[in-house]
Amino acid sequence: MEVQNIKSDKFWDDFVNNIWQKEYAVLDAYVQPDIITHEDAYQMLLNGLNTFTRKRHASKASLKLFIDGTPVTPAEIDAMGIIPKISDGNYTNFIERLQPLLKGRELCTVLDRAELLPHVRAEVYGLLKNVFSRLGYIAPESFAFFFFGEYTSTPFGAHIHDCEKECDATFITSLRGEKTIWVWPEGYEEDNPEVNGMRDMEAYSKDAAILIAHPGQMIYFPSYQLHIGESKVKDSFNLFVAVKPARDCTSAFFNFIEKQLECFPAGEYQEKYRILSLLRDRYEQTVKHLKQKERDNSRLQFDPDNMQKNAESIPEHITDAAKLLANYIPQDFLDLMAVKFWVSVLSSYGLASEVIEIEEAPLMKNQSIQLLKNHSLLWGKSTNHIVVGCAGTTFDYNKHHEDLVKPIVELINTGNVISIESMTNQFADLRIQDEIMHLLNRLNHIGVLKLTV
Ligand SMILES: [Fe+2]
């Protein structure tokens, strides 16, 4: 199959018109395989296990291990001692250590909802930006996951993805080892119901298209097509990006509120637990109510050429969802949540995975900073706050900082190398200089700045 070059704008225009949700394809990858080293990939696996000691927050990623296609339970993982360790250094060493236990059996490791290292995240944003800017919408809760190791066929067998619940489409980038995906025509599983979940698909191979991605190549196929994967190299790894639809982002918004409430110390927000349970009760009812409104345009539309303008106008169905909670949660808090949610979605191109926040040494004024490529800072305003967001993380400031925040955001968004000293020296007031340093340090913690001295 011909591998298509994805570097041009023309490619992406053709892609959304002719391939997206219609055809499968093998493409050049958006990320070169050497950008994600063997050690980087292992680091992301360890992050998913909360073993990265410099992390500030617990990971939301989940790890699954399969031996010869059979899931290994957490108790078995413990008993067999087959947990990846920092001392292994990379996946090759990890499986090397396990050889006596595996006795020649295949080990396959799946890291769902992986937290991406900042430079990997920048590459994934590049992909999502190309896709969504042409589709004119953003899908909150797109997510990334990794497959490590070998398997003769996907452990859970041939399957299709549920477009409503899972994703519209999947991009699979091979980073190490060859990746093969067998894809069957639309509706194949309806004519052959026995194939659902089947691992040995040899008898059906004549009807399948066989897509092979070598390291540095990417496979794309629509969700509704039956497929099964194969990775024959022991220490192979592949990055998957599942693009989810945005037909209803109420649940994403509610999850966001819930997560934000969890961050409040119990004493500071005494009603938090009561609100969380009310939120869960109200959720079903609210979604039903919003669906009844039958919006003709339920995707989160945005103008790709003016992200800041998008950030300043929150879609109506998010503010409507917020209104439905007004009897339970203070209005100014809801306003803030709506702004934070929307700025978070836009500034991450809807990629739901968590940003890894690590402890970094405080920035010094003699350093210079540069924003990582494909990132941008956005701001939004609520009743009492100005919210700054980048890579899905938001920081809120009292509204009286508005005149300070906007020019700083604009300056950083140029993507130029900026001397911290020149940025802070524009302001004689030391408290303002401190505020700027505070914002820069927070951006540095989420890994979106490149530093130079
Ligand atoms: Fe799949």
Residues whose N, C-alpha, C, O or C-beta is under 5 A from the ligand:
A	BS01	LIG	none
